[in-house]
Amino acid sequence: MAGRRLGRALLGSGLLGVTLLGGAGGYGLGLLTTGEQASAGTAAAPLAGSPSAPATATPSPKTILPDDSEPLQAKDIRYKVRSFTVRGALQSAVSLRVPGDWELSLPPDTKKYVRYNEPAHKRWIRIEAGFTVQRSPALSMAARIDLLQDLPASQMLTIRSHSVDPKTQDATLLYSYVPEHTLRYVIVRWVANPAGLCHFEIAVTGLPQDKAALEDVLDHAAESATRSDSRLN
């Protein structure tokens, strides 16, 4: 229970750069990132009464390979209004601004969100709606932080910052992780409606050197996003 309280504690603290060593299973990081599911890779302990069984080996630390791609530049991005419909508990007609040359990617396993990929497929934005509007962005962020703790240590997850805007009530979480051998930055924003309840979850993913441009992409999307709901047919 102490670990579960971390998400709520983070909201009221100035804690930055906390490396979370999660266990296997639980929430899949792929929902916000690549769609990949990693295994903890922990070998089973030897059976009692089997002295000949080899000791469990400690996995070697993952090697991080830097990606020296030129950083995404905010000044070079041209935005375009995109419209689409997603389905969850509700059907949401969504409109918002995303980079004009990023390509639409429809997930095969769900209709709750869409994703737009940068041409090199090293950066992307994910937009989710269609869920019931019933809790604040701050609570949504705290719940996500709790769920992220279930990730395996091999993902090398680090919470880098988190905040709630006192004016808009939007909540923003920045974390990094290593899905294979390349460090990725993810910025998630839970966008508040005029009543202060979360009606969008928008996440951008890229490389560490893209951070400023990713923030620009997220700001354009969050500030322009509109949602019109209807019952499912």
C-alpha positions in Angstrom: 0.0 0.0 0.0 2.9 2.3 0.6 3.9 2.1 -3.1 0.4 2.8 -4.1 0.4 6.1 -2.2 3.4 7.4 -4.1 1.2 8.8 -6.9 -0.8 10.9 -4.5 2.2 12.0 -2.6 3.9 13.1 -5.7 1.2 15.6 -6.4 2.0 17.6 -3.3 5.7 17.4 -3.4 8.6 18.9 -5.4 10.0 15.4 -6.1 11.8 15.2 -9.4 13.9 12.5 -11.1 12.5 9.6 -9.2 13.4 6.2 -10.8 10.5 3.8 -10.4 11.5 0.1 -10.2 8.2 -1.6 -11.0 7.3 -5.2 -11.1 6.1 -7.3 -14.0 2.6 -7.0 -15.4 0.1 -4.2 -14.7 -0.4 -1.1 -16.8 1.2 -1.3 -20.3 3.5 1.6 -21.1 2.6 1.0 -24.7 -0.7 2.8 -24.3 1.3 6.0 -24.2 4.3 5.1 -26.3 5.1 2.3 -28.7 2.5 -0.5 -27.9 5.4 -2.8 -26.8 5.0 -4.9 -23.7 8.2 -5.7 -21.9 8.7 -8.8 -19.6 10.4 -8.5 -16.3 12.6 -11.4 -17.3 13.0 -12.7 -13.7 14.0 -16.4 -13.5 12.2 -18.8 -11.2 13.9 -19.6 -7.9 15.3 -23.2 -7.5 13.0 -25.7 -6.0 13.6 -26.6 -2.3 15.6 -29.7 -1.9 17.4 -29.3 -5.2 20.9 -28.3 -4.2 22.2 -28.9 -7.7 19.9 -26.2 -9.2 21.9 -23.1 -10.4 21.5 -19.8 -8.6 19.3 -17.2 -10.2 21.4 -14.8 -12.3 21.0 -11.1 -11.9 20.0 -9.6 -15.3 22.7 -7.3 -16.7 21.8 -3.6 -16.8 20.4 -2.4 -20.1 22.8 -0.6 -22.4 21.4 2.8 -23.6 22.3 3.7 -27.1 22.1 7.4 -27.9 20.0 8.5 -30.8 21.9 11.5 -32.3 19.1 12.5 -34.7 18.7 16.3 -35.3 16.2 17.6 -32.7 12.7 18.4 -33.7 12.5 22.2 -34.1 9.3 24.0 -33.0 9.9 26.8 -35.5 9.8 24.4 -38.4 6.4 22.8 -37.5 3.3 23.8 -39.5 0.1 22.9 -37.8 -3.2 21.6 -39.3 -6.6 21.1 -37.8 -7.5 17.4 -37.8 -10.9 15.9 -37.0 -11.8 12.3 -36.1 -14.2 10.3 -33.9 -13.2 7.9 -31.1 -15.4 5.5 -29.2 -15.2 4.4 -25.5 -18.0 4.8 -23.0 -19.2 7.6 -25.3 -18.6 8.5 -28.9 -16.5 11.7 -29.1 -16.2 13.9 -32.2 -12.7 15.5 -31.8 -11.0 18.4 -33.5 -7.5 19.8 -32.7 -4.3 21.0 -34.2 -1.4 18.7 -34.9 1.7 18.9 -37.1 0.5 19.0 -40.7 2.9 16.3 -42.0 2.4 13.8 -39.3 0.5 10.7 -40.4 -2.6 9.3 -38.9 -2.2 5.8 -37.4 -5.3 4.0 -36.3 -4.7 1.4 -33.5 -6.0 -2.1 -34.5 -7.1 -3.1 -31.0 -9.1 -0.1 -29.8 -11.1 2.9 -31.0 -10.5 4.9 -27.9 -7.6 7.0 -29.3 -5.8 7.9 -32.4 -2.1 8.6 -33.0 -0.2 10.8 -35.5 3.3 9.8 -36.3 6.1 12.1 -37.4 7.5 10.9 -40.9 10.6 9.4 -39.3 8.4 7.6 -36.7 10.6 8.8 -33.9 8.0 11.2 -32.5 4.2 10.9 -32.2 1.2 12.3 -30.5 -1.6 10.3 -29.0 -5.1 11.6 -28.4 -7.7 9.9 -26.2 -11.3 10.8 -25.6 -14.6 8.9 -25.4 -14.3 8.3 -21.7 -16.7 9.5 -19.1 -15.9 13.0 -17.8 -16.0 12.6 -14.1 -12.7 13.3 -12.3 -10.2 16.1 -12.3 -6.9 16.1 -14.3 -5.0 16.0 -11.0 -6.7 12.8 -10.0 -6.2 11.3 -13.5 -2.5 12.1 -13.3 -2.2 10.6 -9.8 -3.9 7.4 -11.0 -1.5 7.1 -13.9 1.6 7.6 -11.7 0.3 4.7 -9.5 -0.2 2.5 -12.6 3.3 3.3 -14.0 4.8 1.7 -10.9 3.8 -1.7 -12.2 6.3 -1.4 -15.1 9.3 -3.8 -15.0 12.6 -2.3 -13.9 14.0 -3.1 -17.4 12.0 -0.1 -18.7 14.1 2.3 -16.6 11.2 4.6 -15.9 12.0 8.0 -14.4 9.4 10.6 -13.4 11.0 13.9 -14.3 8.3 16.4 -13.5 4.6 16.8 -12.7 2.4 19.8 -12.2 -1.2 21.1 -12.1 -1.9 24.5 -13.7 -3.7 26.6 -11.1 -5.6 28.5 -13.7 -6.7 25.9 -16.2 -6.5 22.9 -13.9 -4.7 21.0 -16.6 -2.2 18.3 -15.2 1.1 17.6 -17.0 3.4 14.6 -16.4 6.9 14.2 -17.9 8.7 10.9 -17.7 11.4 9.0 -19.6 11.8 5.3 -20.2 13.9 2.9 -22.3 11.7 0.5 -24.3 14.6 -1.2 -26.1 17.9 0.7 -26.0 16.9 4.3 -26.8 15.8 6.8 -24.2 12.4 8.2 -24.9 10.7 11.2 -23.4 6.9 11.2 -22.9 4.8 14.3 -21.9 1.2 13.6 -21.0 -1.4 16.3 -20.4 -4.9 15.7 -18.9 -6.9 18.7 -20.2 -9.7 20.2 -18.1 -13.1 21.3 -19.4 -14.7 24.6 -18.1 -16.0 22.6 -15.1 -12.5 21.5 -14.1 -13.0 17.9 -15.1 -10.7 15.9 -17.5 -12.0 15.5 -21.0 -8.8 14.8 -22.9 -5.7 12.8 -22.4 -3.0 13.9 -24.9 0.6 12.5 -24.9 3.6 13.3 -27.1 6.6 11.0 -27.3 10.1 11.7 -28.8 13.8 11.9 -28.0 15.4 13.9 -25.1 16.6 16.6 -27.6 13.0 17.1 -28.8 11.7 18.2 -25.4 11.1 21.9 -26.3 9.4 21.0 -29.6 7.3 18.3 -28.0 6.0 20.8 -25.5 5.1 23.1 -28.4 3.2 20.2 -30.1 1.4 19.4 -26.9 0.5 23.0 -26.2 -1.0 23.5 -29.7 -3.0 20.3 -29.4 -4.3 20.9 -25.9 -5.2 24.5 -26.4 -7.2 23.8 -29.6 -8.9 20.5 -28.7 -12.7 20.4 -28.8 -14.9 17.4 -28.0 -18.6 16.7 -28.7 -20.0 13.6 -27.2 -23.0 11.4 -28.1 -24.3 8.0 -27.0 -22.9 4.9 -28.7 -25.2 3.6 -31.5 
